[in-house]
Amino acid sequence: MSASESHIDVRSALKQGLAQLREAHIPSHTLAAELLLLHVLGRDRTWIYSHPEEKISSADADRYFALIARRAAGEPTQHLTGKQEFWGLEFEVTPDVLIPRPETEHVIEVALDRLAVREHRAGSKQARTGEGLQIADIGTGSGCIAIALAKELPGATIYATDISSPALAVARRNAARHSVSAQIHFIESNLLDQVSSVGARYMVPSRSQGTNPQLHHPPVTNQQSPLFDLIASNPPYIGRREAATLMREVRDHEPEIALYGGEEGYELYADLITQAAAHLKPTGILVLELGHDSLPAVQPLLDARTWTNVGVTNDLAGIPRVLAAERA
Ligand SMILES: C[S@@+](CC[C@H](N)C(=O)[O-])C[C@H]1O[C@@H](n2cnc3c(N)ncnc32)[C@H](O)[C@@H]1O
């Protein structure tokens, strides 16, 4: 055994790691122990299970058991590995952003379905590449919604807002990682407040400015005209009154600004829907993720004079998770 090898092999490390997590009552402890070992060794699952007797170095063993201890103390696995998969893409995550959740993939599915139906109705094939589409993602966090849509619709231009500047820094890195930076404008903003001014900059370079190569995106807005074909959002929707019921991984480690929508949770939806109504083209689509009990409070905000084709999609647990509607 070389100096850098410890006495422990892959199988024993995994066994000890998962026993420690089980003792600490960590949910999905087997998966967490595996993911942390894969991360430390830089290997995939197949390698680990085909090399159970391979010795690991003491440096790797130390790193692994240090991560196991942090996971046992409540840090989310994704904060320890720095990544989470969403829509088949790997995203960097840090404590500055919400860890992308599988149920948010329904937002992407509903958005793509609705765009396809709308384009089919209009007799165009635009939805295939999203050529010319203007899309907004409000509260982009890691950028997962904006980036998944950019990958699916390479012809679309996307405006992704967040009130958190550290979150936007992570989202920008994720866009670069997936080669869609040129397609997405990241804007620090309360909801869509700053989008009009940014849009105006792209729209009306004055004569004195001449032709600025930075202003290469198509016009998106002025305050009078509707602008987006699609607005998607997974806003913070947990009620502060529910904080005590949250898992400690969530409550103690994910950003409060990403979790809580107010005392009840659904407070942000009213402004979001009002702004969406003002910023969508006629037949433009709104797709909102909902909290587990938000539907009764949020659906009535979609008044029939402004919105049509209102639809609700359940997640895999049967919870009404996505509310979608079309601007009348
Ligand atoms: C639930 S997280 C969603 C993040 C990401 N879109 C996702 O689905 O994983 C909500 C995001 O909205 C941002 N946010 C909170 N209040 C906001 C506001 N008033 N305007 C814009 N963004 C806001 C938070 O910083 C956070 O990144």
The ligand as a MOL file (V3000), in Angstrom:
LIG
                    3D

  0  0  0     0  0            999 V3000
M  V30 BEGIN CTAB
M  V30 COUNTS 27 29 0 0 0
M  V30 BEGIN ATOM
M  V30 1 C -38.3460 29.6910 -5.3410 0
M  V30 2 S -36.8830 30.4690 -5.9370 0 CHG=1
M  V30 3 C -36.8860 29.8880 -7.6130 0
M  V30 4 C -35.5390 29.8500 -8.2460 0
M  V30 5 C -35.5060 29.1410 -9.6120 0
M  V30 6 N -36.3420 29.8350 -10.5670 0
M  V30 7 C -35.9710 27.7150 -9.4760 0
M  V30 8 O -37.0740 27.3980 -9.9610 0
M  V30 9 O -35.2560 26.8800 -8.8960 0 CHG=-1
M  V30 10 C -37.4550 32.1320 -6.0580 0
M  V30 11 C -36.4400 33.1400 -6.5890 0
M  V30 12 O -37.1020 34.4140 -6.6550 0
M  V30 13 C -36.2280 35.4260 -6.1940 0
M  V30 14 N -37.0850 36.5220 -5.7010 0
M  V30 15 C -37.6790 36.6560 -4.4940 0
M  V30 16 N -38.4360 37.7700 -4.4610 0
M  V30 17 C -38.3030 38.3540 -5.6750 0
M  V30 18 C -38.8380 39.5390 -6.2610 0
M  V30 19 N -39.6560 40.3380 -5.5840 0
M  V30 20 N -38.4920 39.8460 -7.5200 0
M  V30 21 C -37.6540 39.0310 -8.2280 0
M  V30 22 N -37.1220 37.8930 -7.7300 0
M  V30 23 C -37.4480 37.5690 -6.4760 0
M  V30 24 C -35.3660 34.7600 -5.1450 0
M  V30 25 O -34.1640 35.4440 -4.9700 0
M  V30 26 C -35.2040 33.3550 -5.7270 0
M  V30 27 O -34.0590 33.2750 -6.5120 0
M  V30 END ATOM
M  V30 BEGIN BOND
M  V30 1 1 1 2
M  V30 2 1 2 3
M  V30 3 1 2 10
M  V30 4 1 3 4
M  V30 5 1 4 5
M  V30 6 1 5 6
M  V30 7 1 5 7
M  V30 8 2 7 8
M  V30 9 1 7 9
M  V30 10 1 10 11
M  V30 11 1 11 12
M  V30 12 1 11 26
M  V30 13 1 12 13
M  V30 14 1 13 14
M  V30 15 1 13 24
M  V30 16 1 14 15
M  V30 17 1 14 23
M  V30 18 2 15 16
M  V30 19 1 16 17
M  V30 20 1 17 18
M  V30 21 2 17 23
M  V30 22 1 18 19
M  V30 23 2 18 20
M  V30 24 1 20 21
M  V30 25 2 21 22
M  V30 26 1 22 23
M  V30 27 1 24 25
M  V30 28 1 24 26
M  V30 29 1 26 27
M  V30 END BOND
M  V30 END CTAB
M  END
